[in-house]
Amino acid sequence: MLNNNFSKKRIWKGVIMLIIFLLGFILGTSVSYYFYLKLKQEIISAGVPIIYSEKVTEKEYIPQTTQEEKIINIVKENSSSVVSILSYKDVSIYSGDLFLLVPGVVEEEELERQQVGAGTGFIISEDGLVVTNKHVVSDNEAEYVVKMTDGKEYNAKVLAKDPVQDLAILKIEAEEPFIPLKLGSTDDIQIGQTVIAIGNALGQFQNTVSVGVISGLGRTVVATDSNLSTEKLEDIIQTDAAINKGNSGGPLINLKGEVIGINTAVYISGQSIGFAILMDNALRSINQVKETGKISYPYMGVRYIVLNKEISKSKELSVDYGALLIKGEGETNPAVITDSPAEKSGLKEGDIILEAGGEVINENKSLAKIISKYDPFETVNLKVLRGEEEIYLNIILGEWE
């Protein structure tokens, strides 16, 4: 009997200790959670970021912006400022049934307004200035219409065409304000960085988006348009972002939402090889149009070839860089044009211009590229090799008509 009572006391004692332990655990956990919430609130109030583990619920976790989200947001923010540029002309048609034409009888001619071309452009000012490619608005007899993403159409006037770059500026003929794209600098662009191209693909799929990277910088290509006109494009961006026919004149945008290039050409023989004009190079012409209403370039009046090791060796020259002034075939292609700024400065056939404005002339930096940085009527110092003697001349640049 005594042993039985002793066992019951031990059991009750154990139960009581278990209850006390559980109460202590619950109380301790509650107190700890209370202080955790207080500490968390103080941290948040102090502006200190909290890094959560993967086990934290989705409701509490705030993810960082991904590249995909950046691209989606950039497209949403900028697409309304990317426009289609449509060209129209009055096209001759015959009245009556063409299959019933009688030989020798002249049918009455009718004119019908038809769309004859399409390209892309983008708005760069609140008053409706639009940038596009020169070859998009190459037809001087056509009328041009800017079509917005919401379907609205406005007549547009071609203000200027760049004589050096594949660039043109239009003005929307409307008084309402427009939203311009943000223009960025190309000083710090790098091969491999992500870019977004937006354009009117194939002339019919408005605001088509393609994404790629910058594949190369400082490229020089010879482009041919639909009229078989050729143009040499220097210092341009190469990208693998798809640039289809009709994308010409559209913006090439970085992940900051800034325009860093103007899509201009695609290499037909290769895959995923497109080209764009550097925004910094285009800004010169854009600012000129804003200030003077036209695009003007300096003029020297020389014909030359840029020297390299092979040319220098074949002509037995003492230098393998610079611009050799040389005449072309016939009397109409002199090395130095009569009464030009070059002739007035004292330049002669056979001279080798080694430097212009302190910049060395070579295959990567042609004389035309250096001179294009200056405005008409500016004075540029030239370092010239004449025979075996180095001389210095000052040339007052003219204006390229």
Helices and strands as residue ranges (DSSP letters): H 2-45, H 67-78, G 79-81, E 82-94, G 98-100, E 109-123, E 129-132, G 134-137, E 143-147, E 153-161, E 168-172, E 182-183, E 194-201, E 205-224, E 230-239, E 251-253, E 258-266, E 274-278, H 279-292, E 298-299, E 304-306, H 309-314, E 323-325, H 341-345, E 352-356, E 359-360, H 367-371, E 379-386, E 389-396, E 398-399
